[in-house]
Amino acid sequence: MPLLVFVAVILVWELYVRIGGISLYILPAPSKIMQTLLENMDVLLQHSFVTLEESILGLVISTLFAIGISICMDLSKTFKTSIYPFLIVTQTVPVMVLGPLFSIWFGFDLLPKVLIVIFMCFFPIAISFTDALEQVDQKEINLLRSFGASTLQIYRIVKIPSGAIGLFSGLKVASTYCVGGAIVGEWLSSKAGLGYYMLRVKNGYMLDKVFACVLMIIFWSIVLNLIVTLLEKIMFPHLRRGGNNERH
């Protein structure tokens, strides 16, 4: 059914543009967008690599930071009570406000874009992982403690494997956000990247190239999401094979 709906929408879109004689700078036809995508693939790939560098770097840093903060909040309720409200507040600050500030403070190179990606990706990972750590079966923890397990061993054997489902749930959300975060950063200050390219062709009213750029953004977002899903299956196969009962 989703495929049928997609095909129907594309057909209606194509017929509307062709029959209605809609100008290219107003709305390009899907066939024109695909033609432009293929003709400009080299340029789009060059800009894609810049955006992917910003996205992946920001995603990795935000993941490491979120894991550390989540474990600290799980270890200390005082720490969680102190910092949790500030995590909520960070999500109320418009990214479009932070972008110019980051550019003023850190210049127009890689750092401002990476910071925006971190700002957008950190919250869903940290919150999902924190919630998952809190829901770990207390009986398993008590069993390990009865054998004299240390806090590090408890996290390594029980908490992190059990909380991994929350970690990867947040990562899947963040993996779709990170490319968008990099694009926002490139809109505000950049010399290359899909966001920079999109602004350039938009200002020239080349909407077929704008839509081609959007398709590339969607493609890379899906690819990153699939990579996260693959990592989840490789690193924690028990998550999709019956939960904690099959963990070794």
N, C-alpha and C positions, 0 to 999 in steps of 0.2 A: 504493500500500500504506500509506504513512503516514496518508493521509486516511481510509482504511478503518479502520485501527487507532484513530485518534482518534474517529471516529464510534462505533465499538464501545464504547470506554471511556466516552464520554458517555452512551450508551444504558444501559449496565450501571449506571453511577452513578445515573442518573435513576430507573431501575426499583428499584434497591436502596433509595433514599431513600423513594420512594413506597410500595413494597410493605412495606418494613420499618417504616414510620412513624417514621423518624428525625427527631428534633426539629431545628428550625432552628439552635439554638445549638450543636448537635453537628456536623451536616453538612448544609448547604443543597443543594438539587437544582440542577443546571446551569440549568434553566429559571428558577428563582428568582434565581440569580446574574445572569443576563442581564437579567431584569426590573429588578433593583436597579441594575445598571450603567446602564441607560437612564434610570431615574427619577432617579438621582443624578449624571448626567453633568456638570451645571453645577458642582457642588461638587467633583467629581473633577478637572475641568479646572482649576479655580482652584488646587487643591493641586498639580496636575501642573506648572503653570507655575513654581511655587516650586522644586519638585524638579528640573525641567529647567534652571533657572538655575544651581543648585548643580552639577548634573552636567556641563553643557556648559562652564562656567567652569573647573571642576576638570580636565576632560579637555583643554581647550586649554592650560592652564598646564602640566599634566604632560607633554603632547606637546612643547611648546617646551623644557621643562627636559630631557626625555629626549633630544631631538635634540642639544642642546648637550653633555650629558654623554657621549653615545655618540661624537660626533665627537672630543671630547677624549680619550676612551679609545682611539679608533682612531689618533689622532695620537701618543699617548705610551703606550708599554707600561708605563712606570713608574707613570704616573697610573692606568692600568687595574689594575695589580697592587695599588696602594695602596687603591683605592676599591671594587673589585669585591666583596671579602668583606663590606663594609658593606651593599652592595645586597642581598646574600643575607640578611643578618641582619634587614634591615627587613621581610622577608616572614615572619619567624618571630614577629614581635610581633603579638599579637591586636589586631584593630581595636577590639574592645569595651573594651580597656584604654586605648587612646589617646583614644577619644571623650570620656570624663569629664575626662581631663587637658586636652585641647584646650578643653573648655568652661570649665574653671577658669582657664586661661591667657588665652583669647581671647573669653570671653563666650558668649552664646547666639544671636548673629546669624549672618550668612552665613559668616564665616571658618572656624569649626570644621568645618562640613560640607564646604566646599571643600577643606580640608586633608585630610580623610579620603578624599575622592575622589582627590586627588593621590596620597596614600599608596598607594591600591589600584591606580591606573592607571599610575603611573610605571614600575614594574618590567617588566611585559610589553612595553611600548613600547621601553624602553631596551635590554633584552636582545635582543629581536628585531632591532632596528636595528643594534646593535653586531655581532651575528653576521653580518648581511647585509653590512655594510661590510668585514668581514674576508674575505669570500668573493668580493670583486670580482676580476675577471681581472687579474692582475699585468701581463700583456702589454699591455693597454690603457693602464695607468698608465705603463709604461715607454715606450710610443709617445709619449704626451703629453709626458713628460719629455724625450724626444729632440728635441722641437720647442720646448723651453724653457718649457713650461707651469709656472705657479706652483702652489703647494699649493691655493690657492683655486680656480683653474681646474680642477685635477684633481677636486676635490670637486664642483664645479658641473657639469662635463661628464660625468664617469664615475661617481664613487663614489656620489653621492646618487641619481642616476637608477637605478643598478644596485641600490643598497641599499634603494630605495623599497619593494620587495616585502616586505622584512622589516619596514620601518617600518609599512606598512599592515596586515601580519599582526598586529603587536602592537596597532595601533590598533583593529582589529576585536574583539580580545579585550577591550581596555580600554573600548570603547564599550558593551559589555554589562555591564562591572563598574561603570561610573561611576554608573548609576542606583541600583544596589544599595548603593554606597558612600554616596550621598546619603541613602538610606533609613536606613542604619545611623546616620548622623549625626543624622537627625531623630528616631530612636528615643531617642537619648540627650539631646538638647537642641534643642527647636524650638518654634515657635509656629504653624507652618504647614508644608504639604508632605504628600506621600502617606504618608510614614512616620509623621508626627504624626497624620494622619487614621486610619491603620490602627490605631495604638495606642488611639485614642479609641473607635473602634467595637468593637475587640476587648475592651476593658474593659467594654463594654456588652453583650457576648455577641451582637453582631450579625454573625454569621459570613458572612451573604450580602454585607454591605458589605466585609468583610475580603477575601473572594474577588474582589469587584468591583475592589477596590484592587489586588490582585495582577494581575488582567488588565490594568489600566492600566500597571502597572510593566513587564509583559512587552511590551505594545504599544510603549511608548516605548523600551525597550531594543532592540527589533527595528528601530524607525524610525532610531535613532542608528546602528545597525550598517549599515543600508542607505544612510544618508547618507555614511558613511565609504567604503563600496564605490563609491558614485557619484563621490565626490571622487577616488578612486584611478583610476577609468576616465577622468575628465576630465583630471587632472593628469599621469598617467603611462600613457597608452594602450598603450605598448609592453609593459607588464607582462602584458597578456592577449592580445597579438598576436604571440607568438613570442619574447619575451625580448629580450636585448640586441642581437640581430642586426637588429632593426627600429628601434633607437633612432637618432635623427637628431641 
